């Protein structure tokens, strides 16, 4: 399976997971601030458990950020590596301090062992320096300002560490929030061109209508997703792993790489492309078909070709399940003429697109 197809296919899940991590992060921030305000309580394993949860959160963010490659730069992902590694080290230091001081040392009291406080402050500065590379804002308010290392308390450390984390969390929230929904199932980054957004919207309109016509398996329809970024559009076109399409949108032509492991679907896809004047540039059996789409054929490809690859294997296997509800007459007539399998699917797709255009006054 193509690495590119797998990345495209996983994109929607990874972005969804990152979105879900944002509120979790704010809960961890609130917990850190709460522990810092409970100054007269003893240091305990609640502190180290919180630090460990924060390290796990950074691990999850890093994992999904590495997978998506959107909207992060390589430099930003490198910063996330540093933040995770530092947070994991802080979690280890926190466990040691909780074990050493637990049950007899208030958070408001200075950490009396110089080696312990030095290790914590060094890790804290490392974390702060890393997050500042992308946020431009320091989160340390007490260390070296209101307190020296000699009188630095664990409560102050919790406050500073949480504030540093707050800077990164706000930045991450803004980054994820920069991806906006421009049509049902279609999202765009801030640098997406008008053409890529138009491509996404054309496809969205078609799959929405074809979904109403019962042409898709429910799981496939729920999995549909597109992301427009710069001159590219990444499509997730089914629920099977790797069922994806990558599009480069140029001035005169767009190039689409369609990934699927079913060769018979590639055959119908190829015929539809050629019918609408799109040239096949390359085909690797049971893997990918690469198509060149003239600018004046953009509507036909993204409304009359690509939307039909979703659930095509199921429609070919059981045409009466998917076509009969809205195309019974066409289905019966074509079968009477002896068409079955891929040929039947090809001709029904043509008829469905003609109806789609007719209902919108496009024919």
N, C-alpha and C positions, 0 to 999 in steps of 0.2 A: 504493500500500500504506500502511495506517495506521502512523503513527510508533509508536503504543502497541503495536500487534501486533508490530512489528519489535523493539522493546525487550524485550517479553515473550519472544519467540522466542529472542533472543540471550542471555537471562539465564543460562541453564544453562552455556553455553559460556564466558561471561565469568567466572562464579564458579569454574568449573573452572580457567580460566587463572590467576586470582588465587591459587587454592590451589597451583598449580604454581610460581608465582613465589616463594612463601614459602621453600621449600628453596633456591632459587637465591639469594635474599637472604642466607640464613645462610652460604652458600658465599662470597659476596662479603664478608660481615663477617669470616669467618675469614681470607680473603686479605688484607684490610686490616690485621688484627692481625699476621699473619705478616710483612708488609712493615715494619710498625712495629718489630717485634723484630729485624729484620735491620739494626741501627743502624749497623754498621761497613761496610756496603756503600754504594756510590755511588748517588746519585739517578739514575734511568734511566727509559727509556720503559715499563718494567714498572709503574712508579708511575702514569704518566699513562694507560696502557691500563686499569688498574684503575679509575681515576677515571671514565674514559669508560664502562666497563661499568656502573658504578654509576649514571651518568646515564641510560643506556639502560634500566636496570631501573626507575628512577623513571618514565621515560616510559611504559613498558608498564603499570605499576601505575596511573598516572593515566588512561591510555586505557581500561582495563577498568573502573576505578572510575566514570568518567564514564558509561559505557554502562549499568552495572547499576543505578545509583541505589539499590542495596541492598548492604550495610546502612549506607551512608555518608550523612551529612548534607551539605548544600551547603557549610557551613562547613568540614567535613573535607576535601571535595574541593578547596576553595580553598586549604587548607594544602598539599595534594599538588601543586597548581600551583606554589606557592612553592618547595616542596622540589625539584621537578623543575628549575625555572628556576635555582635556586641550584646544584644539583648539576651542571647543564650548564655554568654559569660556572666552577665549581671545576675541571671537567674541562679547560676551556680554559686556566685558570691553571696547572694541573698540567702540561699539555703545554709551556707556555712555560718553566716552571721546569726540566723535564726537558731541554729543548733547551739552556737557558742553563747549567745546572749539570752536566749529564750527563757522566759520565766523570771528574769531578775534585772532587766534593763529597759527603762522606758524609752519610747521613741524620741522624747524630748531631750534626752541626755546625750552628750557627745559620745561618739564611738571611741572608746578609750584605747583600743589597740591601734596604733598608728598604721601598721601594715594593712589592717582591714579597711580603714578609712581611705588610705592611699589607693588601694585597689579599686574601691568603689568610685572615688572621684576621678580616677584615670579612665575607668570604663564610661562614666558619665560624660566626661569631656569628649571621648571618642564618639559616643552616640550623638552628642550635640553637634560636633564638627561634621559628622556624616550627614545628618538631616539638614544642616545649614547649606550644604552644597546644592540642594534642590529647593529649599524654602527661602533661603536668605535671611532667616530670622533665628536668633538664639532663643533657647528655652530655659537657660540657666539664669535664675534670679537671685538665689541666695548664696551659692558658693562663690567665693572671691569678691562678693559684694557685701552682704550682711554678715557672712561667716568665713572664717579661715578653715583650713583642713583640721587644725587643732581643736576647734570647737564645733565642728560640723556634726549635726545630729542626724539620726536615721530618718526622722520626720522631715527634715530639710531635704535630705536626699530623695525621699519619695516625692516631695513637692517638685523638685527640679527635674527629676526623671519624667514625671508625668507631664510637666510643662514642655519638655523636649518632644515627648511622644505626641502631645497635642499639636505641635507645629507640623509634624509629619502627617498626622491623621487628617488635619485640615487640607493640606496639600493634596493628599491622596483623594479625598472627597471631591475636591475641585477637578482633579484630573479625570476621575470616573464620570463626574457630572458634565464634563465637556463633550461627552458622547450623547447626542440628542436623538430622540425618535422623530423621524421625518415622515414616516408612513407606517401603517401596521406591519410589524415584523421587520422594519428597516430602520437602521440607525446610521448616524454620520458623525465623523469627527469634525472639528472646526476647520480643518484644511481640505475637506471634501469639495471637489469642484462641482459646479452646477450640473455638468453632464453626468457625473457618477450618481448624484442625487436623483436626477431625472431617470436614470436607468433603474435605480432601486425602486422608485415610485411606480414606474411602468410595470415592473415585475410584481410588486405588491398588489396593484390593482387587479392584475390577471389572476394571481393565485387566490386572491380573496373571492373572485367570482367563480373560479373553477372549484374552489372548496365548497361554495354554495351549491354547485352542480353535482356534488358527491363524487368527484373524480379522484379524491385523495383518501388514503387510509388515515384514520384519525390521528394515529401516532406520528405519521409523516407530516401531516399538516401542522401539528403542534410544534414540530421541530424546525419548521422553516424560519430562516433568519438571514438578514443581509446587513453587512457593514460597509459603508462608503467611507473611504479614506484617501485623501489626495486624488490620484488618478486611478485608483483601484476600487473594485467592489468584490467583497468576499461573500459568497452565497453558501448557506447550508441548505441543501435541497432535499433532504430526507432524514429519516431516523437511523439509517444504517451508518456505522462508523466509516468516515471517509467519503460519504456521498456529498460532494461539494463542487463548487465552480469558482474559479478565480478569473476576474476580468480586469484587463488593462484598457482604459479608455483613452484612445489617442484622438487627434484632431480629425483625421479622415477615416480611420478605422478603429474598431475595438477588437481586442483579441480575448477569446474566452477559452479557458482550459476546463473541460468538463471531466470530472473523475467519477468512475463507476466500475464495479467489478463484473457487472452483467453485460456480456458482449451483445446480446440481442437488444438491449436498451440502447447501446451505442449505435446499433444499426438503424433503429428508428430515428434517433436523435440526428444522425448524419443525414438521413433522407430529408428530414424536416429542414435542416440547415440549408441543404442544397436547393430545396424547393423554394426557399425564400431568398436565394441569391447570396448565401454566406459560404465562403470557400473553406474547405477542409485543408488545413495546413499540415496536420500530422495526426496519426492514430496509432496508439499502442494497445494491442488487444487486451481486453479486460482491465484496462487501466485508465487511459486518458484519450480524449479527442480534443484537438486544438483547432479553433475556428476563427477565421477573420470575418468581421462583421462590418460592412460598409456603413457609413454614418446614416444614410437614408434607409437602412434596414434595421436600425436599432429597435424600433417599435415591434417589428415582426419577430425579431429574435427573442426579445425579452417579454413578449406577450404571447407569441405564437409558437415558440420553440422551447425555451428553457423551462417555463412553468409546467410543461407536460412531462418532463423527466421524473418529477415527483410521483411516486406510486405507479410508474409505468409498468414495472415488472408485475405488480398485482393486477393491473388492468388487462395486461396481455393474458395472464393466467385465468382470470375470471372476469371477462368483459361485461357479462350481464349484471354483475354485482355493482360495477361502477358506472357503466354507460347507460343502463336501462332506464334510470330514473328520469333523465332529461333528454336522452337521445335514443329512445326505444325504436322509433321509426327508422332512423338512420342505421341503427344496429341491425335491424331486421332486413332492410334493403341490401345492405352490404353483404350480409351473410347469404342472402338469396343469390347474390352474384358470385358467391364462392370465396369470399375473402375471410381469412381467419388469421390468428396469430399476429405477427408483426405488421403484416399488410393491413389487417383490419384496424389495428391501433393507429397506424400512420394515417389512414383515411379518416378515422373518427377525430383525430387531433385536428386535421384540416377543417373538418366541419365545425368542430367546437370553436376554433378560432374565428371562422367566418361568422358564426352566431355572435360571438363576443363583440366583434367589430360592428356588426349590424345593429346590435342593441345600443351601441354607443354612437351610432351615426358615422362610423369610420369606414364602412364598406364603400 
